[in-house]
Structure formats: structure tokens, C-alpha cells
């Protein structure tokens, strides 16, 4: 899929926050975020696309890590991706309880890991909004508010944070929420 010129951007302190509609596996950033499962088995959705394009090394490194708790994040290399790293985070399955808090923690875990690894750019998908059935409008609100609050209140090395959405519907939902941040 070629990049579509649907981009929205704001700047807070020294960090640009941008939403784009494109394939996250094509992002040339320090790290892309994978919406993973607890066992770090990348067999579907964004995870499968990442391993297909990045190579089996991503799955092999994930196998060595073995497990990631919901709301936490771990990191592997990016294999053949343009991104140097993949940050794997586990968002909540909608309806399991404390969904909003778990999604917020998943986003924060990625941001903190990026800080600890001294990364300058990161790209997020819509965590939990696919097969985990988290409502896309709530996902957008929680993810965007968490990112903006973090950038406003914490020290960060990140100069660029992207939210990368593949389909028109999800992009439109995030775009509407994004406009309220300006």
C-alpha cells in the first residue's frame, strides 16, 4: 500500500505528534509498535504483517522473551524493516476488565521503553482495536490523550511520535479525536 496523503500533525514542546494513514511496516522510524498477544506469537493482524516484512528474526527474538504481561512492552530488533526496532505491547481484550487503564499502560510502557532505549521516533498502530475488539473511538481517545499528556509532563527523547492507521475508517475516527488536541 502506498502512503496516502492523509496527515495531521501537532507539536508539543520538542515532539511532533502525527497521525498518518499508511502501512506501519513501511515507516522509517527508530521503532514501530506491534499490538502483540501475551505469548508474543505473531500469527495475525499487524503482528503477522511485521514478521512477514521484517523476517523471522523478530519471531525468534520474541520466542526468547517468551511472555509479555498486558499493559507492558518488550523490544526486539526490526529485522528487515526500515524501523530499527519493534516494541511489542499487549493491549487489553475488550471486556476483560480495566480496559482503559490497561490500554493507557500499554501506550505508556512503549513510551517509557523508547525513552530508556534513547529512541527519537516511534510509530503506533491502533492498539487493541483489531481482533481485541476495543472500540476504535475509545482507543483513539485513550491513546491520543495518553501520548499528549506524557509529552507535556515527562522528559522524552522522542522528537517524532506517529499514530499510523491502515484503513479509512480507523483513520477517520482518530482524525476526529486528533482535531480536539489542537
PyMOL commands that set and color helices and strands:
alter all, ss='L'
color gray80, all
select helices_A, chain A and resi 24-26+45-54+57-65+99-116+136-153+168-179
alter helices_A, ss='H'
color red, helices_A
select strands_A, chain A and resi 7-12+15-21+31-35+73-77+85-89+121-124+160-165
alter strands_A, ss='S'
color yellow, strands_A
deselect
rebuild
show_as cartoon
